[in-house]
Amino acid sequence: MNTPTQRQQAIATLFKRRRTELNLSQEEVARRVRELLGGEGFKQQSYAAIEAGKTKHSKFLPQIARALGIPAQVFDPSAPPPALTSSTTIAYSDTATVLGETSGKLPVIGSIAAGAWCEAIALQPSDIEDWIESPGPVGPRAFVLKIDGISMFNPSGPVSFADGDHVVIDPDAEPLPGDFVAARLANSNRVTFKRLRQDEGEWYLEAINPAWEPRYIRMSEEWHICGKAKWKVQRL
């Protein structure tokens, strides 16, 4: 996001889209915000101005986000995660179909936005392509990476990732050899999704597509692991 005005409009668009998804009136959103504030005055007109992109600064953005079910990490990656209401244990290679109770929503972002997230730069609302319920407990900086490309496509193997697949990435989970990870090269503005390998003290990123070249990338000091993959998520 280049200017405060663009960010202001992006937040307005995000709030309006989410309110429409929830079928809430502006007055209902304002009422929820007042409840979160313990009765402090917040009127429908104030919310309407924010949603219309007319308010440059508002101290109520975190409360509005919470009232709309938007994680605070959208505005601040260091913010604590939403409280978990359920826990699901799923083998990584399984498909997580999330219905009913949730354990928090995660933003779906592409490889470039994930590069910014990896550098602890707050996401802009326009970076978020969708929201997906988390299949289980995750750290405060978790997100859903939209896979780009076919380097991890291997339909004959036990696990395969096609272009456009969604994978939950948790930067607070420690990756081990054999885990799938999102990694970023220092001079790149995007992340790559690969399997982490170790051989004779050297670390590598492996593409599981047997036809992909190069199949292995040796990790130098310029590589940074942004997070460990925990689930492959499919929405029905």
C-alpha positions as CSV (number, residue, x, y, z in Angstrom):
1,M,0.0,0.0,0.0
2,N,1.6,3.2,-1.2
3,T,-0.3,6.0,0.6
4,P,-2.4,6.4,3.8
5,T,-5.4,7.2,1.5
6,Q,-5.1,3.9,-0.3
7,R,-4.8,2.0,3.0
8,Q,-7.8,3.9,4.3
9,Q,-9.9,2.8,1.3
10,A,-8.6,-0.8,1.5
11,I,-9.7,-1.0,5.1
12,A,-13.1,0.4,4.2
13,T,-13.5,-2.1,1.4
14,L,-12.5,-5.0,3.7
15,F,-14.9,-3.9,6.5
16,K,-17.8,-3.5,4.1
17,R,-17.2,-6.9,2.4
18,R,-17.0,-8.7,5.7
19,R,-20.1,-6.9,7.1
20,T,-22.0,-7.9,3.9
21,E,-20.9,-11.5,4.3
22,L,-22.2,-11.6,7.8
23,N,-25.5,-9.9,6.8
24,L,-25.0,-7.2,9.5
25,S,-26.3,-3.7,9.5
26,Q,-24.0,-0.8,10.2
27,E,-25.9,-0.2,13.5
28,E,-25.3,-3.9,14.5
29,V,-21.6,-3.5,14.0
30,A,-21.6,-0.3,16.0
31,R,-23.5,-2.0,18.8
32,R,-21.0,-4.9,18.9
33,V,-18.2,-2.4,19.1
34,R,-19.9,-0.6,22.0
35,E,-20.2,-3.9,23.8
36,L,-16.5,-4.6,23.3
37,L,-15.7,-1.2,24.7
38,G,-17.9,-1.7,27.8
39,G,-20.5,0.8,26.7
40,E,-18.2,3.5,25.4
41,G,-19.9,5.7,22.8
42,F,-19.4,4.5,19.2
43,K,-22.2,5.5,16.9
44,Q,-23.4,4.0,13.6
45,Q,-22.4,7.3,11.9
46,S,-18.8,6.8,13.1
47,Y,-18.7,3.3,11.6
48,A,-20.4,4.5,8.4
49,A,-17.7,7.1,7.9
50,I,-15.0,4.5,8.3
51,E,-16.7,2.1,5.9
52,A,-17.0,5.0,3.4
53,G,-13.3,5.7,3.6
54,K,-13.8,9.1,5.0
55,T,-12.0,8.6,8.4
56,K,-8.2,9.0,8.2
57,H,-7.5,7.6,11.7
58,S,-9.6,5.7,14.1
59,K,-8.7,4.2,17.5
60,F,-11.6,1.7,17.0
61,L,-10.2,-0.3,14.2
62,P,-9.2,-3.3,16.4
63,Q,-12.6,-3.4,18.0
64,I,-14.3,-3.2,14.6
65,A,-12.1,-6.0,13.3
66,R,-13.0,-8.1,16.3
67,A,-16.7,-7.4,15.9
68,L,-16.5,-8.5,12.2
69,G,-14.4,-11.6,13.0
70,I,-11.3,-10.2,11.3
71,P,-8.0,-11.2,13.1
72,A,-6.0,-8.4,14.5
73,Q,-2.9,-9.7,12.7
74,V,-4.3,-8.0,9.5
75,F,-3.3,-4.7,11.1
76,D,-0.5,-5.9,13.4
77,P,1.4,-9.2,12.9
78,S,2.5,-9.1,16.5
79,A,-1.0,-9.1,17.8
80,P,-2.1,-12.2,19.8
81,P,-4.2,-14.7,18.0
82,P,-8.0,-15.1,18.5
83,A,-9.1,-17.4,21.3
84,L,-9.4,-21.0,20.1
85,T,-12.8,-22.7,20.5
86,S,-11.9,-26.1,19.1
87,S,-8.9,-28.1,18.4
88,T,-8.5,-30.5,15.4
89,T,-5.6,-33.0,15.0
90,I,-5.1,-33.9,11.4
91,A,-2.3,-35.8,9.7
92,Y,-0.5,-33.4,7.3
93,S,-1.3,-35.4,4.2
94,D,-5.0,-35.4,5.0
95,T,-7.5,-32.9,3.7
96,A,-8.9,-30.6,6.3
97,T,-12.5,-29.8,5.5
98,V,-13.5,-27.2,8.1
99,L,-17.2,-26.9,9.0
100,G,-19.1,-25.9,12.1
101,E,-17.1,-24.7,15.0
102,T,-13.9,-22.7,14.2
103,S,-10.6,-21.9,15.9
104,G,-10.1,-18.6,14.2
105,K,-9.9,-17.2,10.7
106,L,-6.6,-17.0,8.8
107,P,-5.9,-14.7,5.9
108,V,-5.2,-16.3,2.5
109,I,-2.3,-14.6,0.8
110,G,-0.1,-15.2,-2.2
111,S,3.7,-15.6,-2.3
112,I,4.5,-11.9,-2.6
113,A,2.3,-10.9,0.3
114,A,3.7,-13.8,2.3
115,G,7.2,-12.4,1.7
116,A,6.1,-9.2,3.4
117,W,4.5,-11.2,6.2
118,C,7.8,-13.1,6.6
119,E,9.5,-9.8,7.2
120,A,7.0,-8.9,9.9
121,I,5.5,-6.2,7.7
122,A,1.8,-5.8,8.4
123,L,-0.5,-7.0,5.7
124,Q,-2.6,-4.5,3.8
125,P,-6.3,-5.5,3.5
126,S,-5.9,-5.6,-0.3
127,D,-3.3,-8.4,0.0
128,I,-5.9,-10.7,1.5
129,E,-7.6,-12.9,-1.1
130,D,-9.9,-14.8,1.3
131,W,-10.4,-16.0,4.8
132,I,-10.3,-19.7,5.9
133,E,-11.1,-21.2,9.2
134,S,-8.0,-22.6,10.9
135,P,-8.2,-26.4,11.2
136,G,-6.6,-26.2,14.7
137,P,-4.3,-24.3,17.0
138,V,-1.7,-22.1,15.4
139,G,0.7,-19.3,16.4
140,P,-0.2,-15.6,16.3
141,R,1.4,-15.0,12.9
142,A,-0.1,-18.0,11.0
143,F,-1.5,-17.5,7.5
144,V,-2.8,-19.5,4.6
145,L,-0.4,-19.6,1.6
146,K,-1.9,-19.9,-1.8
147,I,0.5,-22.2,-3.7
148,D,2.0,-20.7,-6.9
149,G,3.3,-23.0,-9.6
150,I,3.8,-26.8,-9.9
151,S,7.2,-27.5,-8.3
152,M,5.4,-29.4,-5.5
153,F,2.9,-31.2,-7.8
154,N,3.4,-35.0,-7.6
155,P,0.0,-36.8,-7.9
156,S,1.7,-40.2,-7.8
157,G,3.2,-39.5,-4.4
158,P,1.7,-39.5,-0.9
159,V,1.4,-35.7,-0.8
160,S,0.9,-33.3,-3.7
161,F,0.3,-29.6,-4.0
162,A,-1.2,-28.1,-7.1
163,D,-1.2,-24.5,-8.3
164,G,-3.7,-22.6,-6.2
165,D,-3.9,-25.1,-3.3
166,H,-4.1,-23.6,0.2
167,V,-1.6,-24.5,3.0
168,V,-1.6,-23.3,6.6
169,I,1.8,-21.8,7.4
170,D,2.8,-21.3,11.1
171,P,5.9,-19.1,11.6
172,D,6.0,-20.0,15.3
173,A,6.2,-23.8,14.6
174,E,9.8,-25.2,14.5
175,P,10.5,-26.9,11.2
176,L,12.4,-30.2,11.1
177,P,14.0,-32.1,8.2
178,G,11.2,-33.6,6.1
179,D,8.7,-30.8,7.0
180,F,7.2,-28.6,4.3
181,V,8.1,-25.0,4.7
182,A,7.7,-21.5,3.2
183,A,11.2,-20.0,2.7
184,R,12.4,-16.6,1.4
185,L,15.7,-15.6,-0.2
186,A,17.0,-12.3,1.1
187,N,16.9,-10.5,-2.3
188,S,13.5,-11.8,-3.2
189,N,10.1,-10.3,-2.4
190,R,8.3,-13.6,-2.4
191,V,8.4,-16.9,-0.7
192,T,8.8,-20.4,-2.1
193,F,7.1,-23.5,-0.8
194,K,9.3,-26.6,-0.6
195,R,10.2,-29.6,1.6
196,L,13.1,-29.1,4.0
197,R,16.0,-31.6,3.7
198,Q,19.3,-32.1,5.5
199,D,22.3,-34.0,4.2
200,E,25.8,-34.2,5.7
201,G,25.2,-30.9,7.6
202,E,23.8,-29.0,4.6
203,W,20.2,-27.8,4.4
204,Y,18.3,-28.0,1.2
205,L,14.8,-27.1,-0.2
206,E,13.4,-29.9,-2.2
207,A,10.8,-29.8,-5.0
208,I,8.7,-33.0,-4.8
209,N,7.8,-32.8,-8.5
210,P,10.2,-35.3,-10.0
211,A,10.4,-33.4,-13.2
212,W,11.1,-30.0,-11.7
213,E,14.6,-28.4,-12.2
214,P,16.4,-27.7,-10.0
215,R,15.1,-30.4,-7.8
216,Y,17.2,-29.2,-4.8
217,I,18.3,-25.8,-3.7
218,R,21.1,-25.6,-1.2
219,M,20.2,-23.1,1.6
220,S,22.9,-20.4,2.1
221,E,22.8,-17.9,4.9
222,E,20.7,-15.7,2.7
223,W,17.7,-18.1,3.0
224,H,15.2,-17.6,5.8
225,I,12.5,-20.1,6.7
226,C,9.2,-18.1,7.2
227,G,7.2,-20.9,8.6
228,K,6.3,-24.6,8.8
229,A,3.3,-26.0,6.9
230,K,0.8,-27.6,9.2
231,W,-2.2,-28.4,7.1
232,K,-3.4,-28.6,3.5
233,V,-6.8,-27.0,3.5
234,Q,-9.6,-27.7,1.1
235,R,-12.9,-25.8,1.2
236,L,-16.1,-27.5,0.1
